[in-house]
Each structure stands twice: as C-alpha cells, then as structure tokens.
C-alpha cells in the first residue's frame, strides 16, 4: 500500500499494499483499489437499514446500555459494531476507518513520512514484510523481504489485524517501537526508532555504455511521466536497451501503471481488465508510447506487487519485455474506498484484475522468464558489482542489442 488519494469526486484506481512508513499503514496496500467516493453511500431510509435481521444488534445494544454497570461510550460502541461487521467478511483488505484513521489514510503517500520505512502485506494470515526502503530505520535495523511481523510492543497480531498493528507502530519521530519478527522459524525482537522519511519515486542511471537502468519505487502521481522523462534522457545519452526495475515496488495508482505499461505496448491494446461478482468487465487500454519494440528487461521480486504486477503481467503477455528475478508478490484484487458517516471511510474488495491473457495472479504471483536469486549474505546496498539479478538483466539485454 498510499496513498496519494483522489480528490473528492475524482475516480482514480490505486493499489493498496499497506505501508508502514508513516506508521499509519494505509499507503499502497496489497491490491489495486478503486476511487474514493465522497458521496455518502448509506441511505437511512433504504430497505437494507430496515432489515429485521439487524434487530438483534439493537437488542444487544439496549441490553448493554441498560445493564452494564458503568457508563457506555456510545461512539465507541457504534465503531466497534461497525468494525466487527466489516471484519466478519473475513477479508483483510476490507476495512473500516474511523475519522482519525481515515485522515491518516488520505494523508499517506504525500512523499514525506514519519515511521520505520517498511512496506508490509498479508500472507497466510500473517503480516509479512514486502520490502524495507533502503536507508530507512527498518532497513538499518536489518528487516528484509519475507520477514513476518508477529508482535508489536509484545502484542501478537494476525494478518487480519494488520491495521491494528500498524496503528501501534505509528508514532512520533525519534520514538522507538519494538517489533517481533520471525525469520526461518525463529523470532527476534527488533527495536526501531521512527524517523522522517522522504520518498523518491524514480531513479535512473547508465550502465555499461548503452544500457539504461530505471528504478521505480512506487506508482504515485506523475510517476509515469517521470519514467518517460528519465528514459528519454537516457536515450539521448545513447541508451539502446532499458532495465525497468520494479523490485520491492508495492504498487500505487492504477492509471500510473497503465501509463507506464503504455510506454511499451501498442495503442488500444488491453493492459488489464477487472471483473466483479456480477461479471461486469472493465478494460484498461494502452495509450501508446515511444519505447515500443525497444530492448527491455523488467526486474521483479517477491516485493513487486499489484501495480508492479499489472505492468509486468502486461509486458510479459505481449512479449514486450523479458522478466528477470524472482516470482512477484501476487496481489490481484481490487478495493474501492467510500466515504461514510462523518469523515469516515470503508474500503471494500470489489473485484479481481486480470492480465491481457486473462491471468489472475492473486495468491500466485508472476513467474519471471529468467529466475535469478540474490545470494544469501549479499551486503547492501546492491550495485552492479554484487547484484546478480541486475547483472543477468544486463546480460540478457546485451544479447538482445547485439
């Protein structure tokens, strides 16, 4: 997850892989999700609200209010009932946000954060580290992709309780938080001091003469424009082949993913489509770009998720790039966020998304064309000298260019 939220009334789709860089945990989180709807979606006079099956809820409320031995906080009672209802769906990506949480959700993804600097997701009902940002407190503390976060401040949290864990992790700059991680079946407590973190979305460099390396850290506002400008600049420097590095990229705005994929896919071809429970299909098509047919390698790993998988899946289906690295994270579901109540929100999983060839990667991930691992014990930061995946990408491109 981020989240670089839509302005009210707009309709952007973005990914949601929960990110802990602010500690609020509501940046890009797992799967692509839909527009924030500023209109209230609950009509007090609708039949759903008159459903007799909810009579029991009011009966329980009346019993508690009349019989509990202390005064009841009515707002807390209502919020608990709502969160219980949403949680009963059994989907960790369907979440209710109270006013404070909803504000955090909307404020996340603006580029500057206070937190530990790690992206997390949910795997096997456990909180898993997707990737720590290089140079962040989490990175310096030794957290790495694949670590499971089992406890925060000594309290155990399951994947379905990710938002609760995240709310505990958030805090003030300079203040420590203790996280228990599990790696290879062994638990270890790690104390991390929260810090201010500035996100950089796109980095670029020339490698070995005529090979360009473009790294994308997330898909936020104007990321596609930044990628295009970086590639144009590298081309002016003599680049003949390009490496698009999506490793550790948790996703972001769907329209940005479509625009990035469009750079390499012919106009009007399908980049992805979505299906809801009513079998309604929505297609997202390429806008066309200036790098179609150029030698291209896309680097992916287990931290490449949602919007990253949209781009990777489309380029793989069209044979527009060679995928190198490790199998991606596997997030292929879509959420939509609705504003409800008084400045509150509910995020609901509404559909699945599919690659142009009709492949849904949720829970499966995308398998690279060339699988390459980073050897255990390789010291960070990764460079062309010790990055085996990047080295293979250069090798593949060199063969294509020659």
N, C-alpha and C positions, 0 to 999 in steps of 0.2 A: 501493500500500500501505500493518500496525497490521493493538501490534496489538490491544490490549485483549483479550488472549487469554481463551479459555474456561477455566474451572476444569476440572480433571480430571473426566471423567465427564459433562460437560455437552455440549450439541450445538448450538452457535451457528454459523451460516454468516456469514463476513465476507469483505470484499473484500481484495484483496492488490495494491495499487499501490505498488511499492517506494518507500519514503520515506527520504530521507537526513537527516532532522532529527537523528537520533542518530548518523548515520554508519553504523549497523549495517545500515540499508537494508531492514529487514524489516517495516515497518509495512504499510499498505494497499497491496497490490501488484497491480494490473492487473485482475484479475478476481475475482469472488466466489469464496471458497473455503470449504471445509467445516470441520466440527468437528475439534478436536484429539482424537485417540483415545489415551487414556492406556494402554490395553491394548497389550501387545506384539503385533504383527501377524505376526511371523516365528516359525514353529514349526520348530525344528531337525530335527524328525523328519518333516516334511512331504515329499511327493514332489518338490516344487519344489526343495528343497535337496539332493535326491539325484539331480537331473537330471545325466546324464552329460555334457551339453553344457558343464557348468562344470568338468569335469575339466581342461580346458586352462588354466583360471585357476589351479588348484592346481599344475599342472606349471610354469607360468611363475613362480609364487611360489617353488617349490622350486629352480628354476634360479637365480633372483636370490639367494635365501638362501645357496645353496651356492657360487655362483661369483662374486658381486660382491666386489670387492676390499676393501670396507670393511663394517663392521657395519651392519645394516639396522634402522631404527626400525619395528618391526612394526605399531604403531598407525598410523603414517603410511602404511605400505604398504596396510593394510586400508582406511583412509579414502580413499586415492587410488583404490583399486579400486572402492569404492562410488560415489564421486563420478563416476568415469569411466563406470560403468554407468548412473547416473542421467542424466548429461549426454548419453549416447548416444541417449536418447529423442528428443533434438532439440527439446525444448520448454523455453523459458527459464523457465517458471513451475513446472516440475517440478525440485525442488531437494532435496539432502541437506544437513542441518545437523549439524555436529559439536556437541559439548557446549557450547562457548562460543557458537557461532552460534545454537544453539537457545535458549540462555538469553537472548541479545540479542533473538531473535525473540519470545520470550514477554514480555520486559520492555518492548519498544517499545510506544508507544501509550498510556502511562500519563499523558500530559499535559505532562510536563516532559522536555526532551531537551537533549543536547549535540550540536551538529552545525552544518550550514550552512543548514538550513531550506529544503530544496527537495524536491519530490516528483518522482520520475523513473519512467519506464516504458520499454518496449521497442518500438521501431518500426523495421521494415525491418532487423532485427538490429543496431540501434544504440540506445544509451542516450539517451533523449530527456527533456528537462525538461518535466514536466507543468505544474508551477507552482511559483514560489518564494513562500514565505509573506511577506506584507507586513511589512516591518521586520526581516526576518531577515538574517543575513550574506549569503546568496545574493542576496536582493532588493537590498541596498545595493550589492553588487558588480556589479549590472546584469544578472544572469541573468534570462531570461524564458522563457515558454512557447514551445516549439518549438526551443529551442537543443538541439543534440546535444552530449553529453559524449563526446569521443573519447579523451581520455587523462586519467589521474590520476597526478600526480607523474611525468610524462613517459612513462608506460607506456600503450600503446594497449589499449583494451578494446572488445569487441563486445557486442552486446545479450545474447548467451548467457553473457557473463562479468560480467553486472551485479553479482552477489553479490560477486565478487572485487573489482570496482571499489569497491563500497560498503565492503567491509572495509578498503580502503586509505584511503577518505575519512574513516572514523570515527577519532576520536582524542580528545585532551584539550582541555578548554575553554581558549581563549586561544592554541592552537597553530594555525599556518597550514597550509593544504593548497592545492596548485596544481592547478587543473583546466583542461584544454584544451577549449574549446567551439568548435563550428562553427555559424556563423550566416550564411545566404546564401552558403554555399560557402567562407567564409573562417574559418580557425582563429585562435583567440586564447587566450593563456594568462591565466587569472584566478586570483589568489591570494586565498583567503578564510580569514579567521580564525574558527575554530569558536567557538561561543558557546552558552550555555544558552538554551533556547527554551521558552516556555510556550504551550501550545495553548489557544485559545478556540474552542469548537465552534459556538456560536450567537450572533449579534449581531442587534439589531433597532433600528428607528427609524421615526418617522413622516415621510412625505414629502408635501409639498404638501397639507396639510389632512387628507384622509380616505384617503390611500394609505399602506399599510404596507410596509416593506422588511425582510425577514428573510433574513439571510445564514447559510448553513451551510458550515462549513469542512471538516467530515468527519462520518462516521456512526460515532460511538463510543457507549459506554454512556450511556444516558439522553438521547441527542440528540433523539429523537422527543419525549420528554417536555418537553425544553427548548423545542423548536419550538412544541409545542402551548401551553405556558405563555406564550411570547412572543406568539403570535398572539391568545391570549385577552386578554392585557394590552393589545395594540394595538387590539383590538376594543372594549375598554372605553374607549379613548381616542377612539373614533369612526371607526375604520378601516372602510371599505366595500369596499376592494379590497386584494389582497395580492400582493406580489412575493416569490417564493421564489428566492433567489439561490444557484445551485449552481455558479457559475463557479469553476474551479480546485479543485473538491471531488473528491478522488481516490476516495472511497468509504468503506467501513467495514463494520460489522456488517450483514448482510443483514436480520436481524429488525428493526433500526432503520429500514432503508429501507422495509420493508413497513409498519411503523408510521407512518412519515411519509406514505407514499402513502395509507394508510388514512384519514388526516385528510380526504382529498378524494374518496375512492372509496367507493361504497355497500358495505355489509357483504356478505361472502361472494363478492364478485367477485374474479376472479383478478388478482393483482398481477404475478406472473411464474410460469413453470414451468421445470423443468430436465429435461434428457434425457441419459442416459448412453449408453455404447456398446451396452448391452443393450436400448435403447429404453425403459428404465424412466423413468416420468414422475413428477415430484413437483411439486405445485402449492402456491403460497403465496397465501392469500386475504386480502382486506381485512377488518379488524376493525371498520370503520366509524368515522366521525369527525364532528366538529361543524362542519366547514367545507365540506361537500359542497354544490356549487352556488354557492359564493361566487366572485366575480370573481377570477381567479387568472392570473398570468403567472409562468412559470418561466424564469429566465435560465440559459443554458448556454454553454459554450465548449469549446475543444479540451482543456481541463484537467478537464472534467466526465467522470468515469469510473465504471465498474462500478456501485456502489450508487446513485450520482447518475443513472446511465443507467437503472437499474431504476425509480426514481421518475419520471424524465422520460418514459420509454417508456410506463409505465402511464398517466400523466396524458394523454399525447398520444393513446394508443389510445382512451381513454374520452372524449376531448374535454373533459376536466376542467380544462384549462389551455391557454393559448397559450404556445408555446415561442419565446423571443426570444434572439438571439445568434448563435453560430457552431456548426458541427457538433461534436458531442461526440467524445471520445477513441476510443471503440469497443473496449470490453472486455466480451466476453460469454461467458467461460469460467469454470469453477468448479474450485477446488482443494480438496483435503482434506489435512489435516496429521495424520500418525500419529507417535506416539512409538515409537522403536525403540532397540535397544541400551541403553546406559547413559546416560539423559538426553540422547538424540539424537533427531532427527526427520527425516522425509521428507515433503515437500509434493508432491502429485501432482495433475495436472489430471485430473478425473474426469467432468466433464460440461459441457454448454453450457446457457446460460439463454436464455429467450425471453420477449418481451413478451406481454401478453394476446392480441394478434392474431397470435402465432406468429412474430414477427420476432426474428431473432438479429442483433445489431449488431456482433458481433466482427469487428474489422478494418474496419468500415464507419462506425460512429457513428450518432448520431441527428441528422437534419437539422431545424433549427428551423422553425417556421411562418413566422417573420419573421427573415430573416437581416440582422444588423447587425454591422459591424466597428468595432473601436476604431481610430480613425485613427492611422497611424504617427506616432510622435513625441509622442503624448499623454503628458503628465507624470503620474507617480504622486505621491500617491495619487489614485485615481479618486473623484470626488464627483459629485453630481447636476449640477454645472456643466460637467464635462468628460467624463462617462461617457455616450457615445452609446447604448450598449445599455440602460442604466438609464433614460435619457430616453425611448427608444422604449417600454420596458415601461410607464412612467408614461402615455405617450400611449395605448397600447393599453388599459390599464385605465380611463383616463378615458372612452374611448368606451364601454366595457362598463358602467361605472357610470351614465353618462348615458342 
